[in-house]
Amino acid sequence: MDDDTTKEDMVAACEALGTLKTTYGVYYGFGNHDKGYYGPQYRGYSGDDLIAELEKNNVKVLQDETVLLDDRFYLIGRQDRSEDQRGNDRASMEELTADLDTAKYSIVLDHQPYEYEDQATVGVDLVLSGHTHGGQLFPLNRMGELLGIDAKTYGLEQQKNTNFIVTSGISDWAIKFKTGCRSEYVVIDVREISQ
């Protein structure tokens, strides 16, 4: 979703997510534009309306929540850090992982590629992010990293034993094209390594 996603398109997207056939369910982590803080009057629905529509379609929204799946791995969905600006402080990685069994694999959904050191220090295995749209516009595509806004613009990075993946995503922001990267959706196979 984005600031200019219409209610009709939002409903259709939620219905499409609800039709996905998966082993462990469909999970959703908010980004900085999903709740419509930057223009709700244009799109005709609130963040709460979006949550209700997702849940109606059996999509589990994770905002500073952890779920254990198949008693084998954790999925940790972080509240977007833009919520801090609205007085909605997000939980720290220490809080989110305090009671987890570290022998189990852990995947973090964190829209903005940020706090890499904190995530690596607590020992999560994989962090998935987007937000940057892959840099979107050349030659400004690495500006977020240079200014310290984002830890990474695109790709795979490893710190300690934590892998970080930042995708460019399918869409764009503000202008309807990208010059610094391609649109994509990413399929990630996580496989257990035999001992």
C-alpha positions in Angstrom: 0.0 0.0 0.0 1.0 3.6 -0.5 -0.4 7.0 0.2 -2.1 7.1 -3.1 -3.5 3.5 -3.1 -7.2 3.7 -3.5 -9.6 1.9 -1.1 -10.7 -0.3 -4.0 -7.1 -1.2 -4.8 -6.3 -1.8 -1.1 -9.3 -4.2 -0.8 -8.3 -6.0 -4.0 -4.7 -6.4 -2.8 -5.8 -7.7 0.6 -8.1 -10.2 -1.1 -5.2 -11.3 -3.4 -2.9 -11.8 -0.4 -5.7 -13.9 1.2 -5.7 -16.3 -1.7 -2.0 -17.2 -1.4 -1.5 -20.9 -0.6 1.3 -21.2 1.9 2.5 -23.7 4.4 2.7 -21.2 7.3 0.2 -18.5 6.5 0.6 -15.0 5.1 2.1 -12.3 7.3 2.3 -8.5 6.8 4.7 -5.9 8.2 3.9 -2.3 7.8 6.0 0.2 5.9 6.2 4.0 6.4 3.4 4.7 3.9 1.0 1.9 4.5 -1.1 3.6 7.2 -1.7 6.7 5.0 -0.2 9.2 7.4 1.0 11.3 4.5 -2.4 11.7 2.8 -5.3 9.7 4.2 -7.8 12.2 2.9 -6.9 11.2 -0.6 -7.3 7.5 -0.3 -10.4 7.1 1.9 -9.2 4.6 4.5 -7.0 4.5 7.6 -4.4 2.2 8.9 -7.0 0.5 11.1 -9.2 0.0 8.0 -6.2 -1.7 6.3 -5.5 -3.9 9.3 -9.2 -4.9 9.4 -9.2 -5.8 5.6 -6.0 -7.8 6.0 -7.3 -9.8 8.9 -10.6 -10.3 7.1 -8.5 -12.1 4.5 -6.6 -14.2 7.0 -3.4 -12.1 6.7 -1.7 -11.8 10.1 -0.3 -8.3 10.7 2.9 -8.3 12.8 3.8 -5.1 14.6 6.5 -5.7 17.2 5.2 -9.3 17.5 6.9 -12.7 17.2 5.3 -16.0 16.1 6.8 -19.4 16.4 6.0 -21.4 13.2 6.0 -25.2 13.1 8.0 -25.2 16.4 11.0 -24.7 14.1 11.5 -21.0 13.4 10.4 -17.5 14.5 9.0 -14.8 12.4 9.5 -11.4 14.0 7.5 -8.4 12.6 8.7 -5.0 13.6 6.7 -1.9 13.9 8.0 0.5 11.3 10.4 3.0 12.8 8.4 5.9 11.3 5.9 5.2 14.1 8.5 6.6 16.6 7.8 10.1 15.1 4.2 9.7 16.1 4.9 8.7 19.7 4.5 5.0 19.1 7.8 3.7 20.2 8.7 0.4 18.8 10.1 -2.5 20.8 13.9 -3.0 20.8 15.4 -6.1 19.3 16.4 -7.2 22.8 12.7 -7.0 23.9 11.5 -8.9 20.8 14.0 -11.7 21.2 14.4 -12.0 25.0 12.3 -15.2 25.4 13.2 -16.9 22.1 15.0 -20.2 21.8 18.2 -19.2 20.1 18.6 -22.8 18.7 15.6 -22.0 16.4 16.0 -20.0 13.2 14.7 -16.4 13.3 13.5 -14.2 10.5 12.8 -10.5 11.0 10.5 -8.4 8.8 11.7 -4.8 9.2 10.6 -2.4 6.5 13.4 0.0 6.8 17.0 -1.3 6.6 18.2 0.1 9.9 19.7 -1.0 13.3 21.8 -3.7 11.7 24.2 -3.7 14.6 21.3 -4.3 17.1 19.8 -7.0 15.0 23.2 -8.8 14.5 24.0 -8.5 18.2 20.9 -10.3 19.4 21.7 -13.0 16.9 18.7 -13.2 14.6 19.5 -15.2 11.4 17.8 -13.2 8.6 16.4 -9.7 8.3 14.2 -8.8 5.3 13.7 -5.1 4.3 12.6 -2.9 1.5 11.8 0.9 1.9 14.6 2.2 -0.3 13.0 1.1 -3.6 16.5 0.1 -4.5 17.6 3.7 -4.6 15.0 4.4 -7.3 16.8 7.3 -9.0 20.3 7.3 -10.3 22.6 9.1 -9.3 20.8 9.7 -6.0 20.3 5.9 -5.4 22.9 5.6 -2.5 21.9 8.9 -0.7 20.2 7.1 2.2 23.3 5.2 3.0 25.6 8.2 2.7 23.4 10.3 5.0 23.1 7.4 7.5 19.3 7.1 7.0 19.5 3.5 5.8 22.1 0.9 6.6 21.9 -0.5 3.0 20.1 0.5 -0.2 20.0 -2.9 -1.9 21.3 -6.4 -1.8 22.7 -8.9 0.6 25.0 -8.2 3.5 26.2 -10.2 6.5 27.1 -8.9 9.9 28.3 -11.4 12.5 26.0 -14.4 11.8 23.0 -12.3 10.5 22.1 -12.1 6.9 20.4 -8.9 5.7 18.5 -8.7 2.4 17.1 -5.4 1.1 14.9 -5.6 -2.0 14.0 -2.9 -4.5 10.4 -4.0 -4.4 7.8 -3.9 -7.1 6.8 -0.3 -6.9 8.2 3.2 -6.7 7.5 6.3 -4.6 6.4 9.8 -5.6 7.3 9.5 -9.3 6.1 6.6 -11.4 9.5 5.2 -12.5 12.9 4.0 -11.4 16.2 4.7 -13.1 18.6 3.3 -10.6 17.3 -0.2 -10.3 14.7 -2.8 -11.4 11.4 -3.6 -9.9 11.4 -7.1 -8.3 9.8 -9.5 -6.0 12.2 -11.9 -4.3 11.8 -15.5 -3.5 14.1 -16.7 -0.7 14.6 -20.3 0.0 15.7 -21.0 3.6 17.2 -24.5 3.9 18.3 -26.3 7.0 22.0 -27.2 6.8 22.5 -30.9 7.7 24.9 -31.3 10.7 
